[in-house]
């Protein structure tokens, strides 16, 4: 992939830009395999799941800079000034159209970009998510609520005739001057509060704060792979810890199988319960439930009779951590599926679970042009 922004030196976020994609993928595979070598034998690895090398991102996290009437959408430079990246080649086609439409509309909106050096202005970020159905979620992060009306006017018709249809719009308030993307307060401006996201044969519903993988194509392959591993074990009971909007839980649901998804975000659990009503799940998810709880506390509060045949975990970058890893080690659960976005924390967790042996492993390239990775393992308890 060639990128004018990278060549000009204005954006170096894609650290592997210019390296042939096949070499990128092989390098990631080698690096992850080396990190996990004490636990994953070479014969356990399946071929890596590749991605399109450009046009794969379903999300745009746009920092708004510049000045009123002449805003930039993209990133900030080292001095905190806006760098416009509206033509970034990583965006899906529909998302790119939405970014361009937003950039065209912002100058006349009356919204003042937030200026980091002077701590003045209102509009900090715009967070866009695009679905395969051609629909859009747009979240506007403001310093204060006074510009809500201007945002409302701006989103009216956002997407244009050629771009994705706006399904969800919201205002998020982040009044503090610190390096965080969003604040706690959020107001949905549209009748719909969730974005339907078709993926691997099911439709997941994303709330404004819901986590979803950046690469829909590769996320679908990840869900299919984990579902195939779980179905091959024919479990009667499955837990999905850190379940988010229910991706693994719903894709592993089956007639007669009790599936429990556990997630501490109440919004994500509401989204998962709505996704469970997808007609494609009719007859499959009658015994699939979702619980709002901390994953570690939920596991430690369970009794031996409640424990699953297969435990699926998809934690944040820090991993499941020592408390939950120690519980898994002592739990007696026969099989574990671990999906990780950081091989280093996965290795730390595996070191605390010596009773489990890795049977299958696969790399999923969610993030071409960077060294970031996603890896999934199927482990079996040693007898």
N, C-alpha and C positions, 0 to 999 in steps of 0.2 A: 504494500500500500504506500502511495506517495501522498504527502500532506504539505501544502504550502505553508501552513502555520508553523509546522515543525522545521521546515527548511529555513524559514525566516528567523527562527529562534524565539518566536513570541510565545510558543507553548511547547513544553517538553514533557507533558504528562504521559505520553505514550513512549516509554523508555526503549521499546523494541522497534520503533518506527523505522522502516527501511530495510529491516531484516526479512528475508523471505519467510513466508508463513510456515512452510514445512519445517524450516529450521527453528522457528519460534516454538512450534508445538513439540518438536523433538527435544529441545532444550528444557522446556518445562517438565516433560515426562522424565527426563534424566534427573533433574534437580529434585522433583518430588520423590522419585523412586530412591534416590540416594538418602534423603532425609528419613524415609520410612523403611530403609533396608533392614534394620534389626527386627522388624515385625512382618514385612511383606516380602515373600520370596519372589524372585523374578517371574516364575511361572504363574503367579496369581494375577498378573496384570493383563487386562483386556486392552485392545486398541483404544487409544484416546478418542474421545468424542470431539470432533473439530467444530469450528464455527466459520461463518463467513468472516473474512478478514476486515471488511468494512461494512457499514450499513447494518450493524447488528444491535445497537443499543436501543432499548425501549424507553430509556429515561434520559432527560437532560436536566442537570442541576446547574442552573445558570446564575452566576453572580451578576448583578446589575451594577454597572459603574457608569462613568462618564458624568454628564450633567443633564439637567432638565432640558428637554427638547433635543438632546443629542446623546442618548444613552448607549451604553455598550452591553452586550449580553455574552457572557463567557466566563472568564476568570479574572483574577487580579494579578498584577505584576508584583515584583518584590517591594515596590514602594506603596502598594495598596491601591493602585490606579487600575481602572477597568481595561481589559483586553477583549476585543470583540471577536468571538469565535462562531458566528452564526452559521458558517459554512463547514463546520466540523464534519468530516467524512465518516464518523462512527455512527451517526444517527440513522435509524430506520428511515425509509423514504417518507412515510407519513409524519414521523416526528420532525424530520428536517423541514417539511412544509409548515408545520406548526411553529417551529422556532423562527422561521423567516417571517411568518405572518405576525407573530408577537413582536419581533424586532421592528417591523414596519408600523405597528400600531402604537408602540410605546412613546415615540416622540410627541404625538398629539394628545396623549392621555392626561397630561398635566402632572404625572407622577414624578417626583424628584428622586433620582437614584441616591442611595446612601453612600456617602463619601467616608471611607474608613479613616484616612489621615485626619480629617477635621471633625469626624463624628457627627456630621450633619446630613440631613436628607431622610427619606422614608423607605423607599423600596430597596430591600436587601437582596432577595433572591426570587427567582421564579423556578418552580419545580414541575416539570412536565413528565407525564407518563403516557405512553401510546400503546394501545392494544392491537392485536392482530385483526380485530373487527373494525378497525379504522375509527376508533373513538379515543378521546383525550381526557386526561385529568390535568388540571392546571391549579397549582397552589402558589399564592403570592405571599411572600414573607415581608411584613411591614414592621417598622419600628413602633408605630402607634396606630390606633384605630381610625384616626381622622381622615385617612385616604380611602376608606372602605368604598365610598360611593364611586370614586374614580376607578377603582378596580372593577366594580360592578359594571360600569360603562365599558371598560376595556374588554371584558370577557364576552360581552354581548356580540355574538357573531365570530368569536375567535376561531380560527381554523379556516375561515373563508370558504369559497366554493370548491376549491381544489384540495384543501387540507382535511384532516380528521375532524369528525363532529365532536364538539365539546360535550362531554357527559357529566363531568364533575368539576366544579370550581370552588375554591375556598380562600379565605384570608387567614394567615397564621401570624401571630404577633410575637416578635422577638425584640423586646425593648432594650436588652443589654448589649453593651459593646464587648463582645467576645466571640471567639472563633467557633461558634456553633451554627448549624444550618437553620434551625427553626426553634420556636418557643413552645410553651405548653398550651397556650390558648389558640383555638382554631374555630372558625365559623364557616360552615358550608353555605355557599351562595346559590346552589342549584337544587332542583327538586330531587335529583339523584345524589346519594352520598357515597356510592361505591362504583368503581369502574369494573365492568365485567371483563375478565381476561381469559379468553379461550386458550387452553394449553393441554396438549396431549389427550385430547378427546373430552376434557371436562372444562367447565367455566368456573374459574375462581373469581371471587369478588374482592377487590382491593379498596379498603378504606383509605382516607387521606394519609394516615400514618402507617399503613400496612407495608411490611417488607415484602418485596418480590425480587427475584433474580433480574439482573440487568439485561440478560440475553434470553429472550423467550424461546428461541429455537433450541438452544442448548439446555435450558431448564426443562423443556419437554423431554429431551433425551434422558436427562437425569431422573425425572419422574418415571419414565418407562423402564429404565434400568432397575431402579429400586423396587418398582412394582413386580418386575419379573423375578428378582431375587426373592422377594417375600412370597409370591405365589408359589414358587418352587419348593418352599418349605412347608406349605399347607398349614399355617398356624391357625389356631382357634382364637387367639387373642394377640392383639398388636397394640403397643403404645407408640405414639409419636410425640416425643418431648421437644420443646421449642417449635411447636407445630406451625406458628404463624397463622396464615389464612387457611391452613389445612391441606396444603399441597400433597405431602406424603400420605397423610391420613386418608384423604379421599381417593387418591390413586391406588392405595393398597386395600381399600374396602372391597368386600366380597360377601356374597350370601352366606349367612351363618357364621361370619367372622366378627368378633367383637373388637372394635377399634376405638381407642381413646386418644384424642389429641389434647395436649396440655400446653398452654401458652399464658404468659403473665399479662399480655395486652388484652384488655377487655374488648377493645375495638376489633382486634384481629379475630378474637373468638366469635364475635357477632358476625363478622364476615364469613368465617368458616361455617357457621351454622346456616347462613344463607346459601353458601355454595353447596351445602349438603342437599339442598332441594333441587339441584340440577336434574332435569328429566333423564339425563344420561346415567344417573346413579340409581334410578328406580330399580328396586329389587336388590341393590348392592349395599346400601348404606343404612339400612334400617337399624342396625346395631352399632352405628358410628356416633360417638358423642364427643363433645368438646368441653373442656374444663378450663376456667380461668384460675391459674395457680402458678407458682414458681416451680420449675421442673424438679429441682433438687428436693424441695420440701415435699412435693407430691410423691416422689419416689420413696423418700425415707418414711413417709407416713403410711405406706402400703403394707399390707400383710402378705405372707407367702402365698396365700390362696389367690390374691389379686394380681400377682405378677404375670407379665406377658410371656408368650412363647417367642416373640420377636420384639425387640426394643429398637426403635428408630430415633436417632438424635441428630439434630441439625442446629448446633449451637452457633452463637456469634464467634467472631475471630478468636476470642480468648479461649475457646474450647469449653468442655463441660466442667473442667476444674477438678481439684482433688476430692471434694466432698462427694460429688456425684460419681466420679470414677471409682472411688472406694466402695460406694454402694453397689455399683454394677458388678464389681469384682466379687462381692460377697453375696450377690442376689440370687445366683443360680439360674438366671435367665439364659435359655439355651443359645439364642442367636442375637447378635447386635448388628445393626446397620448404622454406620457413622458417616454423615456427609459433612465435610469440612472445607472452609475457605482458607485454611492456614495449616500447612503440613507441620509446622513447628509446634503449634499447640496440640495438634492431633498426636504427634509423637510423645509429648509429655503425658497425655491422657492414656495412650496405649501402654506406656511404661508402668502405669499403676493398675493395669488390668492383665496380668500375666496369665490368667486362666483362659484367655481367649486367643484363638489362632485365626489369622486372616485367611479366608478361603478365596475371596475375589476382591479385586481392586480395579478402579478405573478413574482416569483423569477426565475432567470435563472442562473444555476451554471456554469459560464464560467471558474472558477478558482478553481477546487478542490485542496485540501491540503493547502489552504490559507483561510483567512477570507474575501477576496475580493468577490464581488457579482455584479450581474446585476439585475435590477428590472424594470419592465414595468407596467405602469398604464394607464387605460382608464378613463378619466374624462369627466363629462357632466356639462354644465353650468346650474346652478339652475335657474328656471324660476321665 
